Amino acid sequence: MSSDYPTRKSVGLFRNEDVGFQQNMPPDSTRIPWIDSHSHAHTGSWNDRHEFDLSGGLAVVMVASSASRAPYRPMTAEDMQSQWDVAIKRCHAISRSHFFEPYVALAVHTTRTRTENWKTLVEKLPAYAELDEVIAIGETGISLNTAQVADPWPLETQKEVVAKQMAVARDANVPFICHTPKSMKSTGDRWVRGKTESGHNLPPSDQLSTEDSLDPESAKIDATKIDVQLANEANLPESRLVIDHANEETASYVLENTDCYVGFSMYGHPSHPPIETVADTIEEYGSDRVVINTDMSGSAEQRPCALKEVILDLLRLDVSPSDVRAAVYENPRDILGLTHLPE
Ligand SMILES: [Zn+2]
């Protein structure tokens, strides 16, 4: 092609050839479907969910175990069960308005506040796990119980709560979405648009206690190790465990020492890792046991197209389209048993 342009004046060197740019990413390389294996999308809006369809989502797992959604303190098993039921019911309403497939994950979560009578609810969990809408147990896992949490659960009780639900996942042969807590050192102050709307309902200061808690500095990796150990003791295959909200440290630990999947929650909460962490992890360990989700929730700034943005950004970082596809689509499809969706 001629470089002699009939412009009114010289416009300098501007062509891709002139500046040494070679396009090696054909446009169809970005046409990758995605499955969000961990969201709280039922707490968002119709508009948010419409964007799932616009940006290539085929299925979304809506996690209904968040104490911040239950208004009462102390929270009871019945309060949490209502939340489960709402999510299951919403699944059908949502599917009537949109094209992606909505599913639900249920659990008794250990974060933020304890659930009174929790054992009665865990006894009901196997019957819920048989429902078509329910395709995973979660999110739950060992949490950081600091004074920032209302009515915290002692670590030993948390282990019991988590282990019993791992046994349910084992018996139902469904995956277990394992929440891991923030490590305070990695969080920093990156809030731009105000904190989440999640109410913590702090107890009076004279009732605050931090005893029997993980070390806030190392909580994420410490909790991860305990969760893996609990799964082993419960005979839940490690391949059914998604260690979620991973950071660089926990991803390396999980991929080097276990057969679990690593879940990266991206582009939502300020504690989510930078995209380079995901790219580096895939480069070092491959994409076979990496899944990417959003953990999006109506109580924080929403980015409904986050997984599409992740796809584009990983491609920009030279992650191969096949690795990106594995992490955002094929792996979650296989873990969740959504084998009716295209390969
Ligand atoms: Zn979540």
Boltz pocket constraint, residues with backbone or C-beta under 6 A from the ligand:
constraints:
  - pocket:
      binder: B
      contacts: [[A, 38], [A, 39], [A, 40], [A, 63], [A, 139], [A, 295]]
      max_distance: 6.0
